[in-house]
């Protein structure tokens, strides 16, 4: 079950679906306070933004990303906020808090991160050392499964986290739609004989039972990922006891994830990225077994998630 959708189920055209997909992949982080007096991204297209990264820095971000299984646009965003990829710290002098180098690390933190990265005789002022050390630090504190936690550990400021995420998106991160988890489909979107599903007026017809989402079977405790970037608008229990997380990806475009375990690792107002873990499969609410119920809505009306998610080989089972 999901939060009740205030929709009459009008037919969804291909043009509307295309618009929904574009809105899902184009959402930008909300306006944030910049604690470093750096300009917020002026929203160039990703190729233009990436072209501004010095070639040696770009290569090092990408290499460090591969080494630590991190998305390089996030590392580049940390470097952009820290020093504009070394441009604002040419002399490698410490800031007011004592951090220095192109990735603005405290010397003690850098020394530990360099060990995690397997670096010897590391130089905090050298991007060839500073960038992989920063990657190791972020990986140690939860990236890529929880980028917000890792970035907050890097610099204890929610405004900093939002700023880095905004730059990461301009470098092309989160411009994608992903499946929330791997697993067989146990119930599809549409009319059903399953009596626990509510009635719905859809495409000019009344259905006594209609499933407004997609059920994906998975083990209890399986991580659930955001299908696209967005802002958390609901995280908690609904009337039937199901734990639900809802994400707004653009005005009027939402996705909801139901039957999660209690206490999901996100809260209302959090910005999330595509693929970020926002909860774990549970058995809350009305359910006959462990699974995720994924719902997508545009303008309050339900949309078949299979029209939005990237293609993959489907399998239908008898579970719900």
C-alpha positions as CSV (number, residue, x, y, z in Angstrom):
1,X,0.0,0.0,0.0
2,X,1.0,3.6,-0.5
3,X,0.0,7.1,0.5
4,X,-3.3,7.7,-1.2
5,X,-3.0,9.2,-4.6
6,X,-5.5,11.9,-5.4
7,X,-5.8,10.9,-9.1
8,X,-8.6,10.0,-11.4
9,X,-6.4,7.8,-13.5
10,X,-6.6,9.7,-16.8
11,X,-4.8,8.1,-19.8
12,X,-1.1,9.0,-19.9
13,X,0.3,10.0,-23.3
14,X,3.8,9.2,-24.6
15,X,4.4,13.0,-24.5
16,X,3.6,13.1,-20.9
17,X,5.8,10.1,-20.1
18,X,8.6,11.7,-22.0
19,X,8.1,14.9,-19.9
20,X,8.2,12.9,-16.7
21,X,11.4,11.2,-17.7
22,X,13.0,14.6,-18.5
23,X,11.9,16.0,-15.2
24,X,13.2,13.1,-13.3
25,X,16.7,13.4,-14.8
26,X,16.9,17.2,-14.8
27,X,16.0,18.0,-11.2
28,X,18.5,20.3,-9.6
29,X,19.3,20.6,-5.9
30,X,17.4,23.3,-4.0
31,X,18.8,26.7,-3.3
32,X,21.3,26.4,-0.5
33,X,23.5,28.7,1.6
34,X,27.0,28.7,0.4
35,X,29.3,28.7,3.5
36,X,32.4,29.3,1.4
37,X,31.3,32.4,-0.5
38,X,31.6,30.3,-3.7
39,X,29.1,30.9,-6.4
40,X,26.4,28.3,-6.7
41,X,26.5,26.6,-10.1
42,X,25.2,28.8,-12.8
43,X,23.6,25.7,-14.3
44,X,25.8,25.1,-17.4
45,X,25.2,21.9,-19.3
46,X,27.3,19.1,-18.0
47,X,29.7,19.0,-20.9
48,X,30.4,22.7,-20.4
49,X,30.9,22.3,-16.7
50,X,33.2,19.4,-17.1
51,X,35.3,21.2,-19.7
52,X,36.1,23.7,-16.9
53,X,37.9,21.0,-14.9
54,X,41.7,21.1,-15.5
55,X,42.7,18.0,-17.5
56,X,45.1,16.6,-14.9
57,X,42.4,17.0,-12.1
58,X,39.7,15.4,-14.2
59,X,41.9,12.4,-14.9
60,X,42.8,12.1,-11.2
61,X,39.1,12.4,-10.1
62,X,38.2,9.6,-12.6
63,X,41.1,7.4,-11.5
64,X,40.3,7.8,-7.8
65,X,36.6,7.1,-8.5
66,X,37.5,3.8,-10.2
67,X,39.9,2.9,-7.3
68,X,37.3,3.4,-4.6
69,X,34.1,2.6,-6.6
70,X,32.9,6.2,-6.3
71,X,31.3,8.4,-9.0
72,X,33.9,10.8,-10.0
73,X,31.5,13.8,-10.4
74,X,31.1,13.7,-6.6
75,X,34.9,13.9,-6.1
76,X,35.1,16.7,-8.7
77,X,32.3,18.5,-6.8
78,X,34.3,18.3,-3.6
79,X,37.3,19.6,-5.3
80,X,35.3,22.4,-6.9
81,X,33.9,23.6,-3.6
82,X,37.2,23.1,-1.8
83,X,39.5,25.0,-4.1
84,X,38.0,25.4,-7.6
85,X,40.2,22.4,-8.6
86,X,43.3,24.0,-7.1
87,X,42.8,27.4,-8.6
88,X,42.0,29.2,-5.3
89,X,44.8,27.6,-3.3
90,X,47.9,27.9,-5.6
91,X,50.2,28.4,-2.6
92,X,48.6,25.6,-0.6
93,X,48.2,27.8,2.5
94,X,45.8,26.7,5.3
95,X,42.4,28.3,5.6
96,X,41.1,29.7,8.8
97,X,40.2,26.2,10.1
98,X,43.6,24.8,9.3
99,X,42.6,22.8,6.2
100,X,44.8,23.0,3.1
101,X,45.5,21.5,-0.2
102,X,43.2,21.2,-3.3
103,X,40.7,19.0,-1.3
104,X,40.9,21.1,1.8
105,X,41.7,18.4,4.4
106,X,43.0,18.8,7.9
107,X,46.6,17.5,8.1
108,X,45.6,14.8,10.6
109,X,42.6,13.7,8.5
110,X,44.8,13.7,5.4
111,X,47.4,11.5,7.1
112,X,44.8,9.0,8.1
113,X,43.1,9.1,4.7
114,X,46.4,8.7,2.9
115,X,46.9,5.4,4.9
116,X,43.4,4.3,3.8
117,X,44.4,5.1,0.2
118,X,47.6,3.1,0.5
119,X,49.8,6.2,-0.2
120,X,53.3,6.6,1.1
121,X,55.1,9.9,1.5
122,X,51.9,11.6,0.5
123,X,51.8,15.3,-0.1
124,X,48.6,17.1,1.0
125,X,49.3,19.9,-1.6
126,X,49.7,17.5,-4.5
127,X,46.3,16.6,-6.2
128,X,47.8,13.2,-7.2
129,X,47.8,12.4,-3.4
130,X,45.1,14.7,-2.1
131,X,42.3,13.5,-4.4
132,X,42.7,9.8,-3.8
133,X,43.0,10.5,0.0
134,X,39.8,12.4,-0.1
135,X,38.2,9.5,-2.0
136,X,39.4,7.1,0.6
137,X,38.0,9.4,3.4
138,X,34.6,9.6,1.8
139,X,34.5,5.8,1.2
140,X,35.4,5.2,4.8
141,X,32.5,7.3,6.0
142,X,29.8,5.7,3.9
143,X,30.1,6.7,0.2
144,X,28.7,5.7,-2.2
145,X,25.8,4.1,-0.2
146,X,25.3,7.2,1.8
147,X,26.8,10.3,0.2
148,X,25.1,12.7,2.6
149,X,26.7,11.0,5.6
150,X,30.1,10.9,3.9
151,X,30.0,14.5,2.8
152,X,28.8,15.6,6.2
153,X,31.7,13.8,7.8
154,X,34.0,15.6,5.4
155,X,32.6,19.0,6.4
156,X,30.0,19.3,9.2
157,X,27.5,21.4,7.4
158,X,24.3,20.6,5.7
159,X,24.7,23.6,3.4
160,X,28.1,22.2,2.3
161,X,26.5,18.9,1.5
162,X,23.8,20.5,-0.6
163,X,26.4,22.7,-2.4
164,X,28.6,19.7,-3.3
165,X,25.5,17.7,-4.5
166,X,24.5,20.7,-6.7
167,X,28.0,20.8,-8.3
168,X,28.0,17.0,-8.8
169,X,24.8,17.3,-10.8
170,X,26.3,19.9,-13.0
171,X,29.1,17.5,-13.7
172,X,26.6,15.0,-14.9
173,X,25.9,13.0,-11.7
174,X,22.3,11.8,-11.1
175,X,21.3,12.4,-14.7
176,X,19.8,9.0,-14.8
177,X,16.9,6.8,-13.7
178,X,17.7,3.5,-11.9
179,X,15.8,0.6,-10.6
180,X,15.2,0.8,-6.8
181,X,16.5,-2.7,-6.3
182,X,17.1,-6.0,-8.1
183,X,14.5,-8.7,-7.9
184,X,11.6,-10.3,-9.7
185,X,8.4,-8.4,-10.2
186,X,5.7,-9.9,-8.0
187,X,2.8,-7.7,-9.0
188,X,2.4,-5.3,-11.9
189,X,0.6,-2.0,-12.2
190,X,-3.1,-2.1,-13.2
191,X,-6.4,-3.9,-12.5
192,X,-6.2,-6.9,-10.2
193,X,-8.3,-9.6,-8.5
194,X,-6.3,-9.0,-5.3
195,X,-9.0,-7.9,-2.9
196,X,-6.7,-5.8,-0.6
197,X,-6.1,-3.4,-3.5
198,X,-8.4,-0.3,-3.5
199,X,-10.8,0.7,-6.2
200,X,-9.8,3.3,-8.8
201,X,-11.3,5.2,-11.7
202,X,-8.7,4.8,-14.4
203,X,-8.9,5.7,-18.1
204,X,-12.6,6.3,-18.0
205,X,-13.3,3.0,-16.3
206,X,-14.1,1.9,-12.7
207,X,-12.1,-0.9,-11.3
208,X,-13.0,-2.5,-8.0
209,X,-9.3,-3.4,-7.3
210,X,-6.4,-1.5,-8.9
211,X,-2.7,-1.8,-8.1
212,X,-1.2,1.7,-8.5
213,X,2.4,0.7,-8.5
214,X,5.0,-2.1,-9.1
215,X,5.8,-4.7,-6.5
216,X,9.4,-6.1,-6.6
217,X,10.1,-9.1,-4.4
218,X,13.3,-9.0,-2.3
219,X,14.7,-10.3,1.0
220,X,13.8,-8.5,4.2
221,X,16.5,-5.8,4.7
222,X,17.5,-5.4,1.0
223,X,18.6,-1.8,0.4
224,X,16.2,0.4,-1.6
225,X,17.5,3.1,-3.9
226,X,16.0,6.3,-5.1
227,X,15.1,6.0,-8.7
228,X,16.2,9.5,-9.5
229,X,17.5,12.7,-7.8
230,X,15.0,14.6,-5.7
231,X,13.9,15.8,-2.2
232,X,12.4,13.7,0.5
233,X,8.8,14.9,1.1
234,X,7.6,12.1,3.4
235,X,9.4,9.5,5.5
236,X,7.3,7.6,8.1
237,X,4.3,5.5,8.7
238,X,0.9,5.8,6.9
239,X,-2.5,4.8,8.3
240,X,-2.1,1.0,7.6
241,X,1.3,0.9,9.3
242,X,3.4,0.8,6.2
243,X,6.7,2.7,6.4
244,X,6.9,4.9,3.2
245,X,9.4,7.2,1.8
246,X,8.3,9.7,-0.9
247,X,10.6,11.7,-3.1
248,X,9.6,14.8,-5.2
249,X,11.7,14.8,-8.3
250,X,10.1,17.9,-9.9
251,X,6.9,19.9,-9.3
252,X,4.1,17.3,-9.5
253,X,6.4,14.3,-10.1
254,X,7.0,11.9,-7.2
255,X,8.0,8.4,-6.4
256,X,7.0,6.5,-3.3
257,X,8.6,3.4,-1.7
258,X,6.4,1.4,0.6
259,X,6.6,-1.5,3.1
260,X,10.1,-0.4,4.3
261,X,11.7,-1.2,7.6
262,X,11.1,1.4,10.4
263,X,13.4,4.4,10.7
264,X,14.6,4.9,7.1
265,X,18.0,6.7,6.8
266,X,16.5,9.8,5.3
267,X,14.3,12.7,6.6
268,X,11.9,15.2,5.1
269,X,13.9,17.9,3.3
270,X,16.9,15.7,2.5
271,X,18.3,15.9,-1.1
272,X,19.0,12.5,-2.5
273,X,20.7,11.3,-5.7
274,X,19.7,8.5,-8.1
275,X,20.9,5.2,-6.6
276,X,21.2,6.6,-3.1
277,X,19.9,4.2,-0.4
278,X,16.7,5.7,1.1
279,X,15.4,2.6,3.1
280,X,15.4,-1.1,3.4
281,X,12.8,-3.7,2.4
282,X,10.6,-4.6,5.3
283,X,7.2,-6.2,6.3
284,X,5.4,-3.1,7.4
285,X,1.7,-2.4,6.6
286,X,-0.6,-4.8,4.7
287,X,1.7,-7.3,2.9
288,X,1.9,-11.0,2.3
289,X,5.7,-11.1,2.1
290,X,8.8,-9.1,1.9
291,X,8.8,-6.8,-1.2
292,X,9.0,-3.2,-2.3
293,X,6.0,-1.3,-3.6
294,X,7.2,1.4,-6.0
295,X,4.7,4.1,-7.1
296,X,5.3,6.9,-9.5
297,X,2.8,9.8,-9.9
298,X,2.6,12.9,-12.1
299,X,0.2,15.6,-11.2
300,X,-1.2,13.3,-8.5
301,X,-2.1,10.5,-11.0
302,X,-0.4,7.1,-11.0
303,X,1.9,6.1,-13.8
304,X,3.0,2.5,-14.6
305,X,6.6,2.5,-13.3
306,X,7.6,0.2,-16.2
307,X,7.0,3.2,-18.5
308,X,9.6,5.2,-16.7
309,X,12.2,2.8,-15.4
310,X,15.0,1.7,-17.8
311,X,14.3,-1.6,-19.6
312,X,15.4,-4.8,-18.1
313,X,14.4,-8.5,-18.3
314,X,11.2,-8.9,-16.4
315,X,10.0,-11.9,-14.4
316,X,6.6,-12.2,-12.7
317,X,6.0,-14.4,-9.7
318,X,3.0,-15.2,-7.6
319,X,4.0,-13.1,-4.6
320,X,2.6,-9.7,-3.5
